[in-house]
């Protein structure tokens, strides 16, 4: 069943159950490629972090601006009346 599930995941080959089993063994014997993938995955996370801060800051400024613009006309209207 494991071979079938792996074949289903890959989907590229229909009868690679025995071949994939050998590939899996080789992958287990050669765990070096996996660390490289992790290294590549690690760098991307930092960039997204500053982006949320900027978005939050922008939202905060937008809210402040909206509050100021809303207060000004109300105050002016009250003074005019």
C-alpha contacts under 8 A as a table, 3 or more apart, distances in Angstrom:
res1	aa1	res2	aa2	distance
1	X	4	X	5.08
1	X	5	X	6.16
2	X	5	X	5.11
2	X	6	X	6.13
3	X	6	X	5.14
3	X	7	X	6.08
3	X	17	X	4.73
3	X	18	X	7.40
3	X	20	X	7.22
3	X	21	X	6.93
4	X	7	X	4.98
4	X	8	X	6.05
4	X	17	X	6.44
5	X	8	X	4.95
5	X	9	X	6.19
6	X	9	X	5.04
6	X	10	X	6.23
6	X	17	X	7.68
6	X	20	X	7.74
7	X	10	X	5.22
7	X	11	X	5.59
7	X	12	X	7.74
7	X	13	X	6.74
7	X	14	X	6.61
7	X	15	X	7.48
7	X	16	X	6.64
7	X	17	X	6.46
7	X	20	X	7.84
8	X	11	X	4.94
10	X	13	X	7.15
11	X	14	X	6.69
13	X	16	X	5.91
15	X	18	X	7.96
16	X	19	X	4.92
16	X	20	X	5.53
17	X	20	X	5.27
17	X	21	X	6.24
18	X	21	X	5.08
18	X	22	X	6.59
19	X	22	X	5.26
19	X	23	X	6.30
20	X	23	X	4.74
20	X	24	X	5.94
21	X	24	X	5.07
21	X	25	X	6.34
22	X	25	X	5.08
22	X	26	X	6.27
23	X	26	X	5.02
23	X	27	X	6.09
24	X	27	X	4.96
24	X	28	X	6.21
25	X	28	X	5.08
25	X	29	X	6.19
26	X	29	X	4.92
26	X	30	X	5.96
27	X	30	X	4.93
27	X	31	X	6.11
28	X	31	X	5.76
30	X	33	X	7.07
31	X	34	X	5.61
31	X	35	X	7.30
32	X	35	X	5.69
32	X	36	X	6.95
33	X	36	X	5.28
33	X	37	X	6.53
34	X	37	X	5.12
34	X	38	X	6.42
35	X	38	X	4.98
35	X	39	X	6.16
36	X	39	X	4.97
36	X	40	X	6.31
37	X	40	X	5.16
37	X	41	X	6.13
38	X	41	X	4.90
38	X	42	X	6.00
39	X	42	X	5.19
39	X	43	X	7.02
40	X	43	X	6.03
40	X	44	X	7.46
41	X	44	X	5.98
41	X	45	X	7.53
42	X	45	X	6.16
43	X	46	X	6.23
43	X	47	X	7.97
44	X	47	X	6.08
44	X	48	X	7.44
45	X	48	X	5.80
45	X	49	X	6.90
46	X	49	X	5.39
46	X	50	X	7.45
47	X	50	X	6.05
47	X	51	X	6.95
48	X	51	X	5.14
48	X	52	X	6.79
49	X	52	X	5.85
49	X	53	X	6.99
50	X	53	X	5.20
50	X	54	X	6.34
51	X	54	X	5.13
51	X	55	X	6.21
52	X	55	X	4.92
52	X	56	X	6.00
53	X	56	X	5.05
53	X	57	X	6.02
54	X	57	X	5.00
54	X	58	X	5.97
55	X	58	X	5.02
55	X	59	X	6.04
56	X	59	X	5.04
56	X	60	X	6.06
57	X	60	X	5.01
57	X	61	X	6.14
58	X	61	X	5.07
58	X	62	X	6.03
59	X	62	X	4.96
59	X	63	X	6.11
60	X	63	X	5.11
60	X	64	X	6.16
61	X	64	X	4.99
61	X	65	X	6.00
62	X	65	X	5.08
62	X	66	X	6.06
63	X	66	X	5.08
63	X	67	X	6.08
64	X	67	X	5.03
64	X	68	X	6.15
65	X	68	X	5.11
65	X	69	X	6.05
66	X	69	X	5.16
66	X	70	X	5.95
67	X	70	X	5.08
67	X	71	X	6.04
68	X	71	X	5.09
68	X	72	X	6.07
69	X	72	X	5.34
69	X	73	X	6.77
70	X	73	X	5.97
70	X	74	X	6.56
71	X	74	X	5.16
71	X	75	X	6.07
72	X	75	X	5.20
72	X	76	X	6.05
73	X	76	X	4.98
73	X	77	X	5.89
74	X	77	X	5.11
74	X	78	X	6.15
75	X	78	X	5.08
75	X	79	X	6.15
76	X	79	X	5.11
76	X	80	X	5.97
77	X	80	X	5.06
77	X	81	X	6.04
78	X	81	X	5.23
